Amino acid sequence: MSCTVAVRDLALTRDLLRRNGLPLRQTPSGDVFVPAGAALGAAVVFRPAVPPAVRPR
């Protein structure tokens, strides 16, 4: 099982997780995740959020 979270700043998120002692891994696409064993049984994947498209008025 896993959960994916979109974040505004992946580098900042990675640093925050490391400072809090969580083990991190990286996916082939560059996303960062905390393995299931360190996250109570469900891997948590962090990926950059895609900004919403600007709609013309």
N, C-alpha and C positions, 0 to 999 in steps of 0.2 A: 504494500500500500504506500501511496505517496500523496503529497499535496504540493501544488505549485503556487508561489506567491510572486506577484509582479511588484518590483520595487523601482523607485525613481533613480537610485544611484547604487549600482551593483558593487562598485569598489567600496563605498562607504558601508554597505551591508556586510560585505566580506570582512572588513576590518572590525566592525562591531561584533560579529559572531566570533572571530578569532580572539578578540580581547576578553570575551566571556568564556573562553576555554572550550568552545565547541569544535570538534574535528570537522574539517571541510574537505570536500572532493569537488572535482570539476567535470562537467559533462563534455562530450566531444564538441558540442555547440558553444561552449563557454559559460553555460549557466553554472551556478554554485549550488551544492546541496549538502545538507547535514544527513549522514547515513541513518538509516532506520534504528540501528543499535544505539545511537546517541540521542535519538528523538522519540523515545517511548514507543518504538515499533513502526513508525511511519516516516519514511524519508521526506525531508522538506526541501524542495527545490526553489531557488530564488533566481528569477530572470528579469532582465530589464523591461520596464513597462513601456509600451508603445504609446507615445502621446496621442491624444485624440486629434483627429483631423480638424483643421480650421474650416468651419462652414462659411461660405460666402453669404453676405446679407442681402 
